[in-house]
Each structure stands twice: as C-alpha cells, then as structure tokens.
Amino acid sequence: MCPLLFLYPDPFFVTLHGLVTDVTDLYLSEWRESRISLITVVVHGGAEREVSTPFLQAEPVGFSPDKQHVLVLAGNGQETEREYWTVPGRLASSRGIHVLPLSGMVPRW
C-alpha cells in the first residue's frame, strides 16, 4: 500500500507520515540505538544530521506558522497520548525545545 501524502495550499510544506519538508530541509524519524531519533538533511544534498532532543521517540508532523520550528510528536515509552513539542529548525532564531498547549487535540501556536 502506498503511504498517505498530504499536500497543503502552502507550497513550502509537504508531509508524508513521519516525514516533513519545508522545501529546504527534510525532517524524518529514524530508529537509532534503541530510540526513534529526529533526523534532518538538506533537500539538495548533504550529510544527514541527528537533531538532539530529550525524547526516546520524536516524530516530525509539521512546522510552526513561520516555518522556523518543527512540530514534533514526542514520547518516552508506551504512552497512548503523546505531547506536541517544537524543535528549532536550522534557521530558527530561538534554540529552545518547548511543549505546545493543546486546543482540543490540535496544537495551539
């Protein structure tokens, strides 16, 4: 079966389950050393880089409205509900990792 591909009206955002791009950088999840790590690579080529997070599981699911931060679904075990966190992208001015409050089941920016 073909994976589900989401295309948004914004031409700078495409996502495939667990894989997001802002057309410059590609973010994906990869199993590494007993954890699911957040990985980034420049779309036009280059070495992949692991993005440091405090989570055992980090799955990219989108971007902040300004495209500066990656929205990550984070977990540390077998939880049935995981939290949304923002992780700074390569060009972000702020470098902190922050939890996002939810409005229903949707992250609120």
C-alpha positions in Angstrom: 0.0 0.0 0.0 1.3 3.5 -0.9 1.9 5.8 2.1 -0.5 8.7 2.6 0.8 12.0 1.2 -0.6 15.4 2.4 -0.3 18.5 0.2 -1.2 21.8 1.7 -2.1 25.1 0.0 1.2 26.5 1.3 3.7 25.5 -1.4 6.5 25.3 1.2 5.0 22.5 3.2 4.7 18.8 2.3 4.3 15.9 4.7 4.4 12.1 4.4 3.6 10.3 7.7 6.8 10.8 9.8 8.5 12.9 7.1 8.1 16.7 6.6 9.9 19.2 4.5 9.9 23.0 4.1 11.5 22.6 0.7 14.9 23.4 2.1 15.3 20.8 4.8 13.8 17.3 5.1 13.0 16.0 8.6 12.2 12.4 9.4 12.2 9.8 12.1 14.9 7.0 12.2 15.5 4.1 14.5 18.9 4.6 16.1 20.4 3.0 19.2 17.1 1.9 20.8 15.3 5.2 20.1 13.4 6.9 17.4 15.5 10.0 16.5 14.7 13.2 14.7 17.0 13.4 11.6 17.4 16.3 9.1 19.1 16.5 5.8 19.3 19.4 3.3 17.0 18.6 0.4 19.6 19.4 -2.3 22.1 17.0 -0.8 24.4 16.8 2.1 25.0 14.7 5.2 22.2 13.8 7.5 22.3 15.2 11.0 20.6 14.0 14.2 18.7 16.7 15.9 19.2 16.5 19.7 16.0 16.0 21.7 15.3 14.7 25.2 12.8 12.2 23.9 13.0 8.5 23.1 10.6 9.0 20.3 10.5 12.1 18.1 8.2 12.1 15.0 8.0 15.2 12.9 4.5 16.1 11.9 4.6 19.8 10.7 6.0 23.3 11.1 5.3 26.4 13.0 3.4 29.1 11.0 6.7 31.0 10.4 8.4 27.7 9.3 11.2 28.3 11.9 10.3 25.3 14.2 9.5 21.7 13.5 6.4 20.3 15.2 7.3 17.0 16.8 5.1 14.4 18.4 7.2 13.3 21.4 7.2 10.2 23.6 9.3 8.3 26.1 7.7 4.9 26.1 4.4 3.2 25.5 2.1 6.2 26.3 -1.2 6.2 24.4 -1.2 10.0 24.2 1.9 12.0 23.3 2.7 15.7 23.6 3.4 18.1 20.8 6.8 19.9 21.1 8.5 22.5 18.9 12.1 21.9 18.0 14.1 24.7 16.3 14.8 24.3 12.6 18.2 25.0 11.1 17.4 28.7 10.6 15.4 29.4 13.8 16.4 32.4 15.9 15.4 30.7 19.2 17.0 27.4 20.1 14.8 26.1 23.0 12.6 23.0 22.8 9.1 23.8 24.1 5.9 21.9 24.8 2.8 23.3 22.9 -0.5 23.6 24.7 -3.4 21.8 23.0 -6.7 23.2 22.0 -8.7 20.0 21.8 -6.3 17.6 20.1 -4.7 20.3 17.9 -1.5 22.2 19.0 -2.1 25.9 19.6 0.6 28.2 18.3 
